[in-house]
């Protein structure tokens, strides 16, 4: 769960953005073990511990898209969003994390 100050986007809103052709960079901040189990297709893996000042450099290749961060349920992604926004990166958390993605019937890569 994120706190009230963390910008969030729902699975439905994220899918609608994709359908409208609005770029979103999807970033998975879970640890390596979780990433290796399954992930949202086309997600970039950037574990929370690595969301530091270098995150801006890693995400610089996507200057036109907002970053959507997810974890299991939303706690780690809220921390990552705060760190990214402090670096000037437009970021929001996927409400409910990958659990919400799966509950909505969306595909995952394994």
FENBELBEL-V921767 format. One record per pair of residues at least 4 apart in sequence whose ideal C-beta (glycine too) atoms are under 7 Angstrom apart, sorted by the first residue. I is the first residue (numbers start at 1). GAP is how many residues later the second one is. Records with the same first field share a line. If there is no record, write none. Layout:
# FENBELBEL-V921767
I = GAP / GAP
This chain:
# FENBELBEL-V921767
1 = 72 / 73 / 74
2 = 4 / 6 / 72 / 76 / 91
3 = 75
6 = 72 / 75 / 87
7 = 74 / 85 / 86
8 = 84 / 85 / 87
9 = 4 / 5 / 59 / 83 / 85 / 86
10 = 4 / 85
11 = 4 / 83 / 89 / 90 / 93 / 95
12 = 4
13 = 4
14 = 4 / 10 / 54 / 80
15 = 4
16 = 4
17 = 5 / 7
18 = 6
23 = 41 / 42
24 = 41 / 42 / 44
25 = 19 / 34 / 37 / 40 / 42
26 = 14 / 16 / 17 / 18 / 42
27 = 16 / 17 / 19 / 40 / 42
28 = 7 / 11 / 12 / 15 / 16 / 17 / 42
29 = 17 / 18 / 19 / 22 / 40 / 42 / 47 / 48 / 51
30 = 4 / 5 / 17 / 41 / 42
31 = 4 / 16
32 = 4 / 15
34 = 38
35 = 4 / 10
38 = 70 / 71 / 72
39 = 4 / 69 / 70
40 = 30 / 58 / 61 / 68
41 = 66 / 68
46 = 4 / 5 / 9 / 12
48 = 28 / 31 / 32
51 = 4 / 29 / 32 / 33
53 = 34
54 = 4
55 = 4 / 28 / 29 / 32
56 = 4 / 31 / 33
59 = 8 / 30
66 = 24 / 25 / 26
67 = 17 / 22 / 23 / 24
68 = 24 / 26
69 = 8 / 11 / 12 / 22 / 24 / 25
70 = 7 / 24 / 27 / 28
71 = 4 / 5 / 6 / 26
72 = 25 / 26 / 27
73 = 23 / 24 / 26
74 = 4 / 19 / 21 / 22 / 23
76 = 4
77 = 4 / 16 / 17 / 20
78 = 4 / 15
79 = 4
80 = 4
81 = 4 / 10 / 11 / 12
82 = 4
83 = 4
84 = 5 / 7
85 = 4 / 6
94 = 6 / 7
95 = 5
96 = 4
98 = 4
99 = 4
100 = 4
101 = 5
102 = 4 / 6
